[in-house]
Amino acid sequence: MAGKKTHQRAHGADGDDLVEPKKITGKELSKAEELSARLTTLVEMLEEKGVINKGEYRRMVAMRLHEISKAAAFEELDEEL
């Protein structure tokens, strides 16, 4: 494919290689802000295509975050004892 320029790469699991860097025109985003924007965009695209239900996704994420938080709290208590 001579002469064809690709704008996306799919190498890294951490997302760093998914999109080529673009010129920053505003405030540089933190890794957390960038990851949040990427995930929000992905969820919106999946919902538009009928792959997922955004409300169900949000409920599942809330439950998972609660489970992780609870497990971390129990681990912290266990270490203190």
Biopython code that builds the backbone (N, CA, C, O; Angstrom):
import numpy as np
from Bio.PDB.StructureBuilder import StructureBuilder

atoms = [
    (1, "MET", "N", (0.823, -1.184, 0.000)),
    (1, "MET", "CA", (0.000, 0.000, 0.000)),
    (1, "MET", "C", (0.864, 1.243, 0.000)),
    (1, "MET", "O", (0.851, 2.030, 0.947)),
    (2, "ALA", "N", (1.592, 1.403, -1.043)),
    (2, "ALA", "CA", (2.508, 2.533, -1.140)),
    (2, "ALA", "C", (1.745, 3.842, -1.165)),
    (2, "ALA", "O", (0.729, 3.980, -1.847)),
    (3, "GLY", "N", (2.255, 4.796, -0.409)),
    (3, "GLY", "CA", (1.669, 6.118, -0.395)),
    (3, "GLY", "C", (0.479, 6.284, 0.527)),
    (3, "GLY", "O", (0.018, 7.404, 0.750)),
    (4, "LYS", "N", (-0.026, 5.182, 1.067)),
    (4, "LYS", "CA", (-1.180, 5.286, 1.969)),
    (4, "LYS", "C", (-0.675, 5.463, 3.390)),
    (4, "LYS", "O", (0.117, 4.662, 3.886)),
    (5, "LYS", "N", (-1.136, 6.505, 4.029)),
    (5, "LYS", "CA", (-0.732, 6.815, 5.382)),
    (5, "LYS", "C", (-1.819, 6.340, 6.336)),
    (5, "LYS", "O", (-2.988, 6.685, 6.165)),
    (6, "THR", "N", (-1.444, 5.549, 7.341)),
    (6, "THR", "CA", (-2.422, 5.118, 8.319)),
    (6, "THR", "C", (-2.326, 6.005, 9.545)),
    (6, "THR", "O", (-1.239, 6.441, 9.923)),
    (7, "HIS", "N", (-3.452, 6.265, 10.155)),
    (7, "HIS", "CA", (-3.494, 7.160, 11.317)),
    (7, "HIS", "C", (-3.637, 6.407, 12.623)),
    (7, "HIS", "O", (-3.513, 7.002, 13.694)),
    (8, "GLN", "N", (-3.894, 5.112, 12.556)),
    (8, "GLN", "CA", (-4.061, 4.357, 13.782)),
    (8, "GLN", "C", (-3.181, 3.127, 13.759)),
    (8, "GLN", "O", (-2.958, 2.516, 12.715)),
    (9, "ARG", "N", (-2.683, 2.777, 14.941)),
    (9, "ARG", "CA", (-1.930, 1.549, 15.121)),
    (9, "ARG", "C", (-2.583, 0.805, 16.264)),
    (9, "ARG", "O", (-3.187, 1.425, 17.139)),
    (10, "ALA", "N", (-2.475, -0.498, 16.275)),
    (10, "ALA", "CA", (-3.064, -1.293, 17.352)),
    (10, "ALA", "C", (-2.024, -2.244, 17.900)),
    (10, "ALA", "O", (-2.096, -3.451, 17.669)),
    (11, "HIS", "N", (-1.053, -1.706, 18.627)),
    (11, "HIS", "CA", (0.029, -2.524, 19.144)),
    (11, "HIS", "C", (-0.111, -2.795, 20.629)),
    (11, "HIS", "O", (-0.164, -3.955, 21.039)),
    (12, "GLY", "N", (-0.173, -1.762, 21.437)),
    (12, "GLY", "CA", (-0.050, -1.911, 22.884)),
    (12, "GLY", "C", (-1.357, -2.132, 23.603)),
    (12, "GLY", "O", (-2.399, -1.602, 23.216)),
    (13, "ALA", "N", (-1.286, -2.929, 24.665)),
    (13, "ALA", "CA", (-2.460, -3.178, 25.502)),
    (13, "ALA", "C", (-2.775, -1.974, 26.375)),
    (13, "ALA", "O", (-3.896, -1.847, 26.868)),
    (14, "ASP", "N", (-1.805, -1.090, 26.573)),
    (14, "ASP", "CA", (-2.027, 0.061, 27.440)),
    (14, "ASP", "C", (-2.635, 1.248, 26.704)),
    (14, "ASP", "O", (-2.887, 2.288, 27.313)),
    (15, "GLY", "N", (-2.875, 1.108, 25.402)),
    (15, "GLY", "CA", (-3.531, 2.169, 24.651)),
    (15, "GLY", "C", (-2.611, 3.230, 24.100)),
    (15, "GLY", "O", (-3.040, 4.063, 23.302)),
    (16, "ASP", "N", (-1.341, 3.221, 24.509)),
    (16, "ASP", "CA", (-0.412, 4.247, 24.036)),
    (16, "ASP", "C", (-0.194, 4.175, 22.538)),
    (16, "ASP", "O", (0.054, 5.202, 21.905)),
    (17, "ASP", "N", (-0.280, 2.986, 21.954)),
    (17, "ASP", "CA", (0.011, 2.817, 20.539)),
    (17, "ASP", "C", (-1.236, 2.804, 19.670)),
    (17, "ASP", "O", (-1.132, 2.583, 18.464)),
    (18, "LEU", "N", (-2.399, 3.033, 20.238)),
    (18, "LEU", "CA", (-3.624, 2.945, 19.461)),
    (18, "LEU", "C", (-3.829, 4.123, 18.530)),
    (18, "LEU", "O", (-4.402, 3.964, 17.452)),
    (19, "VAL", "N", (-3.382, 5.276, 18.916)),
    (19, "VAL", "CA", (-3.553, 6.472, 18.085)),
    (19, "VAL", "C", (-2.220, 7.196, 18.041)),
    (19, "VAL", "O", (-1.574, 7.396, 19.070)),
    (20, "GLU", "N", (-1.818, 7.584, 16.850)),
    (20, "GLU", "CA", (-0.571, 8.338, 16.732)),
    (20, "GLU", "C", (-0.737, 9.681, 17.424)),
    (20, "GLU", "O", (-1.813, 10.276, 17.384)),
    (21, "PRO", "N", (0.329, 10.158, 18.060)),
    (21, "PRO", "CA", (0.221, 11.452, 18.748)),
    (21, "PRO", "C", (-0.104, 12.580, 17.780)),
    (21, "PRO", "O", (0.423, 12.637, 16.669)),
    (22, "LYS", "N", (-0.960, 13.457, 18.212)),
    (22, "LYS", "CA", (-1.301, 14.639, 17.423)),
    (22, "LYS", "C", (-0.742, 15.855, 18.137)),
    (22, "LYS", "O", (-0.417, 15.798, 19.323)),
    (23, "LYS", "N", (-0.636, 16.936, 17.418)),
    (23, "LYS", "CA", (-0.130, 18.172, 18.003)),
    (23, "LYS", "C", (-1.087, 18.625, 19.104)),
    (23, "LYS", "O", (-2.290, 18.750, 18.877)),
    (24, "ILE", "N", (-0.548, 18.868, 20.284)),
    (24, "ILE", "CA", (-1.345, 19.332, 21.415)),
    (24, "ILE", "C", (-1.627, 20.813, 21.217)),
    (24, "ILE", "O", (-0.698, 21.610, 21.089)),
    (25, "THR", "N", (-2.901, 21.187, 21.191)),
    (25, "THR", "CA", (-3.249, 22.594, 20.995)),
    (25, "THR", "C", (-3.772, 23.231, 22.274)),
    (25, "THR", "O", (-3.907, 24.452, 22.352)),
    (26, "GLY", "N", (-4.062, 22.416, 23.266)),
    (26, "GLY", "CA", (-4.569, 22.933, 24.529)),
    (26, "GLY", "C", (-3.750, 22.365, 25.671)),
    (26, "GLY", "O", (-2.576, 22.036, 25.505)),
    (27, "LYS", "N", (-4.371, 22.255, 26.818)),
    (27, "LYS", "CA", (-3.726, 21.716, 28.004)),
    (27, "LYS", "C", (-3.461, 20.228, 27.781)),
    (27, "LYS", "O", (-4.333, 19.507, 27.294)),
    (28, "GLU", "N", (-2.272, 19.771, 28.135)),
    (28, "GLU", "CA", (-1.954, 18.354, 28.011)),
    (28, "GLU", "C", (-2.752, 17.573, 29.049)),
    (28, "GLU", "O", (-2.827, 17.970, 30.212)),
    (29, "LEU", "N", (-3.344, 16.468, 28.624)),
    (29, "LEU", "CA", (-4.183, 15.674, 29.505)),
    (29, "LEU", "C", (-3.358, 14.672, 30.296)),
    (29, "LEU", "O", (-2.323, 14.190, 29.836)),
    (30, "SER", "N", (-3.840, 14.368, 31.500)),
    (30, "SER", "CA", (-3.198, 13.320, 32.294)),
    (30, "SER", "C", (-3.556, 11.977, 31.667)),
    (30, "SER", "O", (-4.472, 11.894, 30.848)),
    (31, "LYS", "N", (-2.844, 10.941, 32.048)),
    (31, "LYS", "CA", (-3.141, 9.589, 31.546)),
    (31, "LYS", "C", (-4.574, 9.203, 31.908)),
    (31, "LYS", "O", (-5.275, 8.596, 31.099)),
    (32, "ALA", "N", (-5.014, 9.553, 33.127)),
    (32, "ALA", "CA", (-6.369, 9.211, 33.573)),
    (32, "ALA", "C", (-7.420, 9.937, 32.726)),
    (32, "ALA", "O", (-8.432, 9.344, 32.354)),
    (33, "GLU", "N", (-7.185, 11.217, 32.421)),
    (33, "GLU", "CA", (-8.128, 11.978, 31.587)),
    (33, "GLU", "C", (-8.190, 11.408, 30.174)),
    (33, "GLU", "O", (-9.265, 11.300, 29.584)),
    (34, "GLU", "N", (-7.032, 11.048, 29.642)),
    (34, "GLU", "CA", (-6.984, 10.485, 28.294)),
    (34, "GLU", "C", (-7.689, 9.128, 28.251)),
    (34, "GLU", "O", (-8.458, 8.851, 27.330)),
    (35, "LEU", "N", (-7.426, 8.290, 29.246)),
    (35, "LEU", "CA", (-8.065, 6.978, 29.297)),
    (35, "LEU", "C", (-9.575, 7.109, 29.434)),
    (35, "LEU", "O", (-10.324, 6.367, 28.799)),
    (36, "SER", "N", (-10.023, 8.049, 30.259)),
    (36, "SER", "CA", (-11.447, 8.287, 30.431)),
    (36, "SER", "C", (-12.093, 8.704, 29.108)),
    (36, "SER", "O", (-13.168, 8.215, 28.761)),
    (37, "ALA", "N", (-11.449, 9.592, 28.381)),
    (37, "ALA", "CA", (-11.979, 10.048, 27.094)),
    (37, "ALA", "C", (-12.027, 8.900, 26.094)),
    (37, "ALA", "O", (-12.992, 8.772, 25.340)),
    (38, "ARG", "N", (-10.997, 8.069, 26.083)),
    (38, "ARG", "CA", (-10.970, 6.916, 25.177)),
    (38, "ARG", "C", (-12.102, 5.941, 25.486)),
    (38, "ARG", "O", (-12.791, 5.472, 24.580)),
    (39, "LEU", "N", (-12.290, 5.638, 26.779)),
    (39, "LEU", "CA", (-13.333, 4.691, 27.164)),
    (39, "LEU", "C", (-14.727, 5.239, 26.884)),
    (39, "LEU", "O", (-15.602, 4.507, 26.422)),
    (40, "THR", "N", (-14.933, 6.512, 27.161)),
    (40, "THR", "CA", (-16.220, 7.143, 26.892)),
    (40, "THR", "C", (-16.547, 7.076, 25.409)),
    (40, "THR", "O", (-17.673, 6.756, 25.027)),
    (41, "THR", "N", (-15.565, 7.377, 24.581)),
    (41, "THR", "CA", (-15.752, 7.317, 23.135)),
    (41, "THR", "C", (-16.067, 5.900, 22.686)),
    (41, "THR", "O", (-16.961, 5.691, 21.865)),
    (42, "LEU", "N", (-15.345, 4.931, 23.215)),
    (42, "LEU", "CA", (-15.574, 3.531, 22.857)),
    (42, "LEU", "C", (-16.979, 3.078, 23.233)),
    (42, "LEU", "O", (-17.670, 2.451, 22.431)),
    (43, "VAL", "N", (-17.399, 3.396, 24.448)),
    (43, "VAL", "CA", (-18.736, 3.013, 24.904)),
    (43, "VAL", "C", (-19.803, 3.660, 24.030)),
    (43, "VAL", "O", (-20.773, 3.003, 23.653)),
    (44, "GLU", "N", (-19.637, 4.933, 23.706)),
    (44, "GLU", "CA", (-20.613, 5.615, 22.862)),
    (44, "GLU", "C", (-20.683, 4.994, 21.472)),
    (44, "GLU", "O", (-21.768, 4.840, 20.911)),
    (45, "MET", "N", (-19.523, 4.636, 20.913)),
    (45, "MET", "CA", (-19.506, 4.009, 19.591)),
    (45, "MET", "C", (-20.175, 2.630, 19.625)),
    (45, "MET", "O", (-20.924, 2.276, 18.714)),
    (46, "LEU", "N", (-19.904, 1.864, 20.671)),
    (46, "LEU", "CA", (-20.507, 0.532, 20.794)),
    (46, "LEU", "C", (-22.021, 0.619, 20.975)),
    (46, "LEU", "O", (-22.769, -0.204, 20.448)),
    (47, "GLU", "N", (-22.462, 1.632, 21.731)),
    (47, "GLU", "CA", (-23.906, 1.806, 21.921)),
    (47, "GLU", "C", (-24.576, 2.214, 20.608)),
    (47, "GLU", "O", (-25.647, 1.706, 20.277)),
    (48, "GLU", "N", (-23.955, 3.123, 19.863)),
    (48, "GLU", "CA", (-24.516, 3.568, 18.584)),
    (48, "GLU", "C", (-24.687, 2.403, 17.614)),
    (48, "GLU", "O", (-25.624, 2.384, 16.817)),
    (49, "LYS", "N", (-23.776, 1.431, 17.687)),
    (49, "LYS", "CA", (-23.832, 0.277, 16.798)),
    (49, "LYS", "C", (-24.720, -0.831, 17.353)),
    (49, "LYS", "O", (-24.880, -1.871, 16.715)),
    (50, "GLY", "N", (-25.299, -0.620, 18.534)),
    (50, "GLY", "CA", (-26.196, -1.603, 19.126)),
    (50, "GLY", "C", (-25.494, -2.784, 19.763)),
    (50, "GLY", "O", (-26.114, -3.819, 20.005)),
    (51, "VAL", "N", (-24.201, -2.641, 20.039)),
    (51, "VAL", "CA", (-23.427, -3.731, 20.625)),
    (51, "VAL", "C", (-23.664, -3.815, 22.124)),
    (51, "VAL", "O", (-23.771, -4.907, 22.681)),
    (52, "ILE", "N", (-23.745, -2.659, 22.777)),
    (52, "ILE", "CA", (-23.971, -2.639, 24.223)),
    (52, "ILE", "C", (-25.055, -1.625, 24.561)),
    (52, "ILE", "O", (-25.420, -0.778, 23.746)),
    (53, "ASN", "N", (-25.557, -1.736, 25.784)),
    (53, "ASN", "CA", (-26.516, -0.794, 26.333)),
    (53, "ASN", "C", (-25.761, 0.047, 27.358)),
    (53, "ASN", "O", (-25.236, -0.490, 28.333)),
    (54, "LYS", "N", (-25.702, 1.355, 27.147)),
    (54, "LYS", "CA", (-24.909, 2.233, 28.015)),
    (54, "LYS", "C", (-25.380, 2.185, 29.468)),
    (54, "LYS", "O", (-24.554, 2.198, 30.380)),
    (55, "GLY", "N", (-26.680, 2.130, 29.697)),
    (55, "GLY", "CA", (-27.194, 2.064, 31.068)),
    (55, "GLY", "C", (-26.761, 0.790, 31.772)),
    (55, "GLY", "O", (-26.351, 0.822, 32.932)),
    (56, "GLU", "N", (-26.851, -0.330, 31.070)),
    (56, "GLU", "CA", (-26.408, -1.608, 31.643)),
    (56, "GLU", "C", (-24.904, -1.588, 31.900)),
    (56, "GLU", "O", (-24.438, -2.076, 32.929)),
    (57, "TYR", "N", (-24.154, -1.027, 30.971)),
    (57, "TYR", "CA", (-22.705, -0.903, 31.137)),
    (57, "TYR", "C", (-22.381, -0.102, 32.401)),
    (57, "TYR", "O", (-21.528, -0.501, 33.194)),
    (58, "ARG", "N", (-23.064, 1.022, 32.580)),
    (58, "ARG", "CA", (-22.806, 1.859, 33.761)),
    (58, "ARG", "C", (-23.115, 1.113, 35.054)),
    (58, "ARG", "O", (-22.374, 1.228, 36.030)),
    (59, "ARG", "N", (-24.209, 0.349, 35.066)),
    (59, "ARG", "CA", (-24.558, -0.437, 36.263)),
    (59, "ARG", "C", (-23.485, -1.483, 36.550)),
    (59, "ARG", "O", (-23.089, -1.675, 37.700)),
    (60, "MET", "N", (-23.015, -2.159, 35.496)),
    (60, "MET", "CA", (-21.984, -3.180, 35.667)),
    (60, "MET", "C", (-20.681, -2.564, 36.180)),
    (60, "MET", "O", (-20.020, -3.137, 37.046)),
    (61, "VAL", "N", (-20.317, -1.408, 35.651)),
    (61, "VAL", "CA", (-19.097, -0.733, 36.097)),
    (61, "VAL", "C", (-19.236, -0.325, 37.561)),
    (61, "VAL", "O", (-18.298, -0.492, 38.341)),
    (62, "ALA", "N", (-20.393, 0.206, 37.938)),
    (62, "ALA", "CA", (-20.609, 0.614, 39.331)),
    (62, "ALA", "C", (-20.470, -0.584, 40.265)),
    (62, "ALA", "O", (-19.857, -0.479, 41.327)),
    (63, "MET", "N", (-21.037, -1.716, 39.871)),
    (63, "MET", "CA", (-20.925, -2.927, 40.697)),
    (63, "MET", "C", (-19.469, -3.381, 40.793)),
    (63, "MET", "O", (-18.999, -3.745, 41.871)),
    (64, "ARG", "N", (-18.760, -3.360, 39.669)),
    (64, "ARG", "CA", (-17.355, -3.802, 39.668)),
    (64, "ARG", "C", (-16.500, -2.888, 40.528)),
    (64, "ARG", "O", (-15.656, -3.369, 41.283)),
    (65, "LEU", "N", (-16.703, -1.574, 40.428)),
    (65, "LEU", "CA", (-15.943, -0.632, 41.249)),
    (65, "LEU", "C", (-16.232, -0.841, 42.729)),
    (65, "LEU", "O", (-15.329, -0.751, 43.561)),
    (66, "HIS", "N", (-17.491, -1.122, 43.059)),
    (66, "HIS", "CA", (-17.865, -1.398, 44.445)),
    (66, "HIS", "C", (-17.156, -2.657, 44.943)),
    (66, "HIS", "O", (-16.641, -2.675, 46.061)),
    (67, "GLU", "N", (-17.126, -3.702, 44.128)),
    (67, "GLU", "CA", (-16.453, -4.946, 44.506)),
    (67, "GLU", "C", (-14.967, -4.720, 44.745)),
    (67, "GLU", "O", (-14.409, -5.207, 45.728)),
    (68, "ILE", "N", (-14.328, -3.982, 43.844)),
    (68, "ILE", "CA", (-12.893, -3.720, 43.967)),
    (68, "ILE", "C", (-12.606, -2.889, 45.207)),
    (68, "ILE", "O", (-11.655, -3.163, 45.939)),
    (69, "SER", "N", (-13.429, -1.876, 45.442)),
    (69, "SER", "CA", (-13.254, -1.015, 46.604)),
    (69, "SER", "C", (-13.422, -1.816, 47.900)),
    (69, "SER", "O", (-12.648, -1.662, 48.845)),
    (70, "LYS", "N", (-14.428, -2.657, 47.923)),
    (70, "LYS", "CA", (-14.696, -3.479, 49.101)),
    (70, "LYS", "C", (-13.541, -4.449, 49.361)),
    (70, "LYS", "O", (-13.106, -4.608, 50.501)),
    (71, "ALA", "N", (-13.050, -5.092, 48.310)),
    (71, "ALA", "CA", (-11.934, -6.024, 48.449)),
    (71, "ALA", "C", (-10.688, -5.303, 48.958)),
    (71, "ALA", "O", (-9.962, -5.837, 49.797)),
    (72, "ALA", "N", (-10.440, -4.106, 48.462)),
    (72, "ALA", "CA", (-9.273, -3.331, 48.906)),
    (72, "ALA", "C", (-9.420, -2.950, 50.376)),
    (72, "ALA", "O", (-8.444, -2.981, 51.125)),
    (73, "ALA", "N", (-10.633, -2.592, 50.791)),
    (73, "ALA", "CA", (-10.866, -2.228, 52.190)),
    (73, "ALA", "C", (-10.648, -3.429, 53.102)),
    (73, "ALA", "O", (-10.048, -3.292, 54.168)),
    (74, "PHE", "N", (-11.132, -4.611, 52.695)),
    (74, "PHE", "CA", (-10.925, -5.820, 53.493)),
    (74, "PHE", "C", (-9.444, -6.174, 53.570)),
    (74, "PHE", "O", (-8.958, -6.590, 54.622)),
    (75, "GLU", "N", (-8.735, -6.013, 52.473)),
    (75, "GLU", "CA", (-7.299, -6.295, 52.449)),
    (75, "GLU", "C", (-6.563, -5.362, 53.395)),
    (75, "GLU", "O", (-5.663, -5.786, 54.121)),
    (76, "GLU", "N", (-6.948, -4.092, 53.386)),
    (76, "GLU", "CA", (-6.326, -3.111, 54.277)),
    (76, "GLU", "C", (-6.600, -3.449, 55.735)),
    (76, "GLU", "O", (-5.703, -3.357, 56.574)),
    (77, "LEU", "N", (-7.836, -3.839, 56.044)),
    (77, "LEU", "CA", (-8.178, -4.242, 57.421)),
    (77, "LEU", "C", (-7.398, -5.480, 57.843)),
    (77, "LEU", "O", (-6.928, -5.573, 58.977)),
    (78, "ASP", "N", (-7.266, -6.425, 56.927)),
    (78, "ASP", "CA", (-6.543, -7.657, 57.215)),
    (78, "ASP", "C", (-5.078, -7.364, 57.537)),
    (78, "ASP", "O", (-4.505, -7.978, 58.437)),
    (79, "GLU", "N", (-4.470, -6.425, 56.803)),
    (79, "GLU", "CA", (-3.083, -6.055, 57.050)),
    (79, "GLU", "C", (-2.919, -5.387, 58.406)),
    (79, "GLU", "O", (-1.889, -5.556, 59.059)),
    (80, "GLU", "N", (-3.928, -4.625, 58.841)),
    (80, "GLU", "CA", (-3.855, -3.950, 60.124)),
    (80, "GLU", "C", (-3.970, -4.932, 61.285)),
    (80, "GLU", "O", (-3.412, -4.697, 62.357)),
    (81, "LEU", "N", (-4.683, -6.017, 61.076)),
    (81, "LEU", "CA", (-4.849, -7.015, 62.138)),
    (81, "LEU", "C", (-3.630, -7.868, 62.167)),
    (81, "LEU", "O", (-3.537, -8.784, 62.984)),
]
sb = StructureBuilder()
sb.init_structure("model")
sb.init_model(0)
sb.init_chain("A")
sb.init_seg("    ")
for serial, (resi, resn, name, xyz) in enumerate(atoms, 1):
    if name == "N":
        sb.init_residue(resn, " ", resi, " ")
    sb.init_atom(name, np.array(xyz, "f"), 0.0, 1.0, " ", f" {name:<3s}", serial, name[0])
structure = sb.get_structure()
